[in-house]
Amino acid sequence: MAIIEMLAALENDDGLTLKKYKAVTYKTGYQVALCGVECKTVAEAAKAVDQYSGSCGVWYSNGIYYIDHSIRVDTKTAAMAIGKQCKQISILRWKDFGLVYC
């Protein structure tokens, strides 16, 4: 599926993690954003995904696409430290797709 179609298919408060333009999930660890951009259209969001070489986190909420350069980290301690340093509100816990607030 092309990135435009993938982004357009997201429903409100839906998201995905991309690695080289393919949706991925992990069984363990944490996903933490290092930086990101907000986009108002699918075209802007697709351009942002391209700027991160197709490897990023995507969240769609209330008409805004949040595109983050993010990394998977093995431990909660390391993920929390990175999240706080990068002024993130939360990080994703892969085990249950739960949010851990920084």
Backbone as a ProteinNet text record, in pm:
[ID]
protein_1_A
[PRIMARY]
MAIIEMLAALENDDGLTLKKYKAVTYKTGYQVALCGVECKTVAEAAKAVDQYSGSCGVWYSNGIYYIDHSIRVDTKTAAMAIGKQCKQISILRWKDFGLVYC
[TERTIARY]
84.8	0	89.1	59	136.4	114.4	211	206.8	85	45.9	-72.2	-196.5	-216	-331.9	-325.2	-206	-187.5	-225.3	-180.2	-211.2	-359.5	-416.5	-557.7	-650.2	-604.1	-685.9	-689.7	-602.5	-601.9	-730	-785.7	-903	-857.8	-948.4	-913.6	-851.9	-743.3	-666.8	-607.3	-572.7	-509.7	-365.4	-279.4	-140.8	-72	53.3	134.9	281.8	363.8	508.2	557.2	637.1	687.5	837.6	879.2	1021.2	1036.7	1106.6	1123.8	988.8	892.7	759.3	667.6	706.9	621	582.5	455.2	407.9	473.4	522.8	588.1	530.7	543.1	514.6	624.3	641.2	740.5	672.7	729.6	671.6	720.4	837.2	895.1	955.5	993.1	1060.3	964.1	1018.8	944.8	978.7	882.4	905	901.4	1005.6	1014.5	1051.4	982.8	1007.1	1122.4	1206.6	1318.7	1280.5	1199.6	1152.3	1038.6	966.7	857.1	795.5	698	626.2	476.4	397.7	253.3	213	120.8	76.6	-75.7	-130.6	-275.9	-336.8	-255.4	-308.6	-230.9	-294	-227.5	-101.3	-106.5	9.8	126.4	98	203.3	260.6	171.6	216.7	305	266.4	347	484.7	490.1	619	706	643.9	718.1	771.1	690.5	735.8	856.1	850.4	963.3	1088.8	1072.2	1187.5	1254	1176.9	1233.4	1265.9	1277.7	1312.9	1217.8	1091.6	992.2	1001.5	1082.6	1097.3	1063.1	940	890.6	763.4	718.5	590	488.1	364	256.6	138	79.6	-40.7	-135.4	-263	-363.2	-467.8	-489.4	-586.3	-647.5	-780.3	-855.6	-806.4	-782.9	-745	-598.2	-516.3	-372.2	-295.2	-198.2	-104.7	20.7	59.5	182.8	284.7	390.4	492.9	619.7	665.8	780.5	895	1014.2	1132.8	1143.3	1125.7	1125	1215	1251.1	1337.7	1279.2	1312.1	1275.5	1389.7	1353.1	1450.9	1411.9	1509.8	1481	1423.6	1476	1436.6	1352.6	1266.3	1182.5	1268.3	1371.3	1458.4	1521.1	1575.8	1638.8	1534.8	1419.2	1314.1	1262.3	1245.2	1197.9	1299.9	1426.7	1531.2	1530	1518.6	1514.3	1386.2	1275.3	1147.7	1150.5	1204.2	1213.5	1306.8	1420.5	1516.7	1455.9	1371.7	1310.4	1173.6	1140.4	1016	891	891	774.9	674.8	548	443.9	442.1	459.7	454.1	538.6	559.6	626.9	534	555	471.2	538.4	463.1	510.5	458.3	548.6	509.4	432.1	463.4	403.3	250.1	190.6	45	-7.6	80.8	47.3	0.1	46	8.8	102	51.2	132.6	190.3	315.9	383.3	414	360.5	376.7	510.7	578.3	709.2	686
-118	0	124.1	218.6	342.6	425.5	509.7	586.2	677.8	737.1	826	748	630	548.6	503.6	469.6	426.6	539.1	660	774.8	810	807.2	841.3	742.2	619.9	517.2	531.6	614.2	630.7	697.4	645.1	705.1	792.5	870.5	960.1	881.8	934.2	874.3	738.9	724.3	603	636.1	536.8	560.5	435.4	452.5	339.5	378.7	278.3	298.8	241.2	318	277.6	252.5	150.6	123.2	100.5	191.6	185.8	172.2	255.7	266.5	147.7	55	-57.8	-47.6	-74	-71.5	-186	-154	-254.6	-247.8	-360.5	-367	-450.2	-430	-505	-566.2	-672.5	-739.2	-678.9	-615.2	-561	-424.5	-358.6	-230.9	-114.2	1.6	127.7	207.9	282.5	370.5	513.6	588	724.9	819.1	932.9	1031.4	1123	1150.4	1242.4	1383.7	1392.6	1520.4	1489.8	1592.6	1566.9	1692.8	1672.2	1782.2	1752.5	1858.6	1846.4	1882.3	1804.1	1825.7	1826.7	1913.1	1926	1848.1	1803.4	1728.2	1598	1506.5	1379.4	1404.7	1498.2	1528.2	1580.6	1670.6	1721.5	1608.2	1521.9	1409.8	1314.3	1286.1	1197	1257.4	1388.6	1456.1	1445.1	1459.3	1446.3	1304.5	1204	1064.4	1046.1	1103.5	1096.4	1160	1271.1	1339.1	1251.5	1159.9	1065.5	931.4	930.2	811.3	694.6	726.1	620.8	548.6	598.5	535.1	637.5	624.8	723.4	672.8	748	722.2	819	773.2	856	846	959.7	964	1062.9	1024.3	1112.4	1142.6	1270.2	1309.1	1444.2	1446.2	1569.7	1649.7	1578.4	1644.1	1679.5	1641.2	1670.2	1538.3	1532.6	1419.7	1460.2	1379.7	1401.7	1301	1349.7	1263.8	1282	1174.1	1180.6	1092	1147.7	1063.2	992.6	861.2	787.7	665.6	618.7	501	402.6	276	171.7	157.5	156.1	145.2	24.3	-52.7	-175.1	-151.4	-53.8	-38.7	86	75.6	188.8	304.6	273.3	377.9	460.8	394.7	465.9	543.3	482.5	549	672.4	662.7	776.9	890.7	857.1	960.3	1033.8	958.4	1020	1102.4	1047	1117.3	1250.2	1249.9	1374.5	1474.5	1425.7	1512.6	1576.2	1500.9	1549.6	1613.4	1635.3	1703.9	1634.1	1500.7	1423.6	1411.5	1403.1	1383.3	1238.1	1147.8	1005.4	925.5	798.9	702.9	581.7	504	386.5	261.9	184.1	54.3	-50.6	-117.8	-211.6	-331.8	-377.9	-500.3	-497.5	-383.3	-372.7	-246.9	-179.4	-55.1	53.2	44.5	143.6	263.8	375.5	495.7	507.2	546.7	574.1	722.3	794.1	938.8	978.4	1069	1117.9	1216.4
0	0	0	-84.3	-92.6	33.1	65.1	188.9	195.2	83.2	82.4	125.7	70.9	106.5	252.2	298.7	436.5	533.6	503.5	588.3	582.1	463.5	445.9	517	536.5	601.3	754.1	811.7	956.9	1003.9	1111.3	1172.7	1288.5	1343.8	1453.8	1569.7	1623.3	1732.6	1695.6	1568.8	1518.2	1481.2	1482.6	1447.4	1398.9	1360.7	1317.2	1324.2	1324.9	1320	1188.5	1118.1	987.1	992.1	921	899.6	750.4	685.1	539.6	469.1	512.6	453.8	481.4	566.3	601.6	748.5	778.6	916.7	994.7	1113.6	1197.2	1338.8	1408.8	1551.7	1616.1	1744.6	1820.3	1941.5	1994.6	2111.4	2241.9	2238.1	2361	2333.9	2441.1	2430	2427.3	2395.6	2397.9	2273.5	2224.1	2110.4	2162.3	2132.2	2181.4	2066.9	2063.4	1957.8	1995.3	1897	1916.5	1872.2	1767.1	1714.9	1619.2	1578.3	1486.5	1431.3	1344.8	1280.6	1283.3	1269.5	1258.7	1116.1	1059.2	921.7	917.5	831.9	822.4	707.5	613.5	499.7	481.4	410.8	379.4	297.8	204.5	120.5	204.7	298.1	387.9	472.4	522.7	606.2	525.9	401.9	317.7	292.4	271.3	251.2	377.2	494.5	619.8	637.5	603	610	518	399.2	305.9	365.6	436.7	498.2	604.1	664.5	761.2	695	564.2	484.4	508.5	537.9	556.4	687.8	780.9	912	1019.4	1072.4	1168.4	1235.2	1332.7	1395.1	1339.4	1326.1	1273.6	1369.2	1402.3	1485	1420.4	1405.5	1347.4	1453.1	1480.8	1582.5	1548.9	1543.8	1520.9	1399.8	1289.5	1164.7	1151.4	1247.9	1243.5	1239.1	1149.1	1143.7	1220	1317	1392.6	1341.3	1280.4	1221.4	1304.6	1366.8	1458	1411.9	1420.2	1407	1541.5	1542.4	1668.2	1660.5	1777.9	1786.3	1887.1	1868.3	1963.9	2062.7	2190.9	2298.7	2384.4	2429	2503.5	2643.2	2715.7	2855.6	2880.4	2979	3017.6	3067.8	3144.2	3199.8	3088.2	2988.2	2876.3	2795.9	2770.7	2693.6	2767.1	2898	2976.9	2973.4	2984.1	2981.4	2847.2	2738.3	2605.3	2590.6	2634.6	2624.9	2699.1	2818	2895.8	2828.1	2780.1	2712.3	2587.9	2518.3	2394.5	2418.5	2546.4	2585.2	2532	2540.5	2498.4	2612.6	2579.7	2680.1	2725	2628.8	2660.5	2562.5	2597.3	2510.2	2495.4	2391.5	2366.6	2421.8	2499.7	2548.8	2451.1	2381	2276.7	2329.2	2448.1	2501.5	2494	2526.3	2529	2459.1	2383.9	2315.1	2412.1	2537	2636.8	2631.2	2682.1	2691	2830.3	2836.9	2963.9	2964.1	3059.9	3061.9	3121.4	3050.5	3094.4	3204.9
[MASK]
++++++++++++++++++++++++++++++++++++++++++++++++++++++++++++++++++++++++++++++++++++++++++++++++++++++

